[in-house]
């Protein structure tokens, strides 16, 4: 009797974990950038009321994408290259003519001093990097949601995020918000997915609001247009081509 009960509990636990990983897989599919040329704008708002903004253009292929960052005052400043579905990150500083391979803790460096880190916009696969657990239901801005806790599979010393809390819409598992915690499991910032768009019968986020709880600053990333007919020379996705 006790053995049967234990086995039943184990099976139920596995089913819940499987369901959580399935939800995470669905979120990965939704968060993935659509192929083509994405154009957008980033605005960073400081607690004192000051702000600055810059434009961002993404050339998106299936497993690789390249972001060109332009400020209105200084022109093109950075090229950010993501390979292997966002797992491998290269950054080229156009003004200083320097190349950086972002590995380990460097992946968590802020992009242009904003609340977005390089890994935040990498669209790296959550399912491959985190173990998910359903932690019940929640209400997010009046929307019925499922709450999931994501624990890193690889507990590296250099990793900055000790835990993620993911809220997805209960009806279709569309992501609503991600809370980022440090290695002490203290929440440090939140990313709200404020707006979405539909293209080729696929929904994907187009506006992210990122609040740094410690600093009180806010970053808004807003994708404004998509051209799916653009063809890219595959050589642009090689890091050695970035200085050209």
Phi, psi and omega in degrees: 000311179296320179297316179298320180295317180296317179296321179297316178297318180297318179295318180297319179298317179297321180294320179294316178297319178297318179298319179297316179293327176294319176298318180297322176297320177297318179297318177303316180297320181290319184287342184297134179294141174287147181289141182135201178252116179261133175238138182205187182222143176241130175238133179244123184251123181268156183302328182282357179105347178284158180207161171213160184216161176206161180262157181220132179236125182248129173259109193250120170250185186296312184244355183226147172207152185233124176256131172254126184252124179239132170260155184286339181268324190242003179075210181292129182244321184222150165240126182243115184252131177242124175244166176056044178066029178095358182283331182247124189236129175234139180232130177244121176274109185293322185286320180266356180055052180233143179249138179229131174261111186277106177231156179059226184292340180297336178296340183265007175297146179286145176276114178055035177074015182268184177276357178268126174267168180298324181286334181296326182256015182278343185056032176296154189287113179294321183297328181277344186246349183224149169262126186258146176221133178282128182245027175103197183253162180207168176241116182245106182052044177081003182254131177293126187226160172255134180259129178236141173257130182246120179251131180302136178290319180255108181275072179282148179296327185278353182287138183271320184275118178273339182193148171241143170247121185248130176246125180237148178296130187297326187291325185217008178064025176289130183292136180248321183200147173234127174259129182258129180245148176280187186289345174269009179066026176262130183295133183243327177202163179232145175239113178259134176267103192272323182224151176227167177223165179237129180220129182051043178062025176234129179272140175209152181290145176234348175224129178239128174251120185243117182253123173273111186292326182285319183269337183080011179268160181225138176241134179242118174254121185230113175277129190253334182208157178220128174244105184276355185266358181287134176254136182249142168290122184301343180292339181293345180265016173257131185296331180290347178270352185301321181290350185274000000 
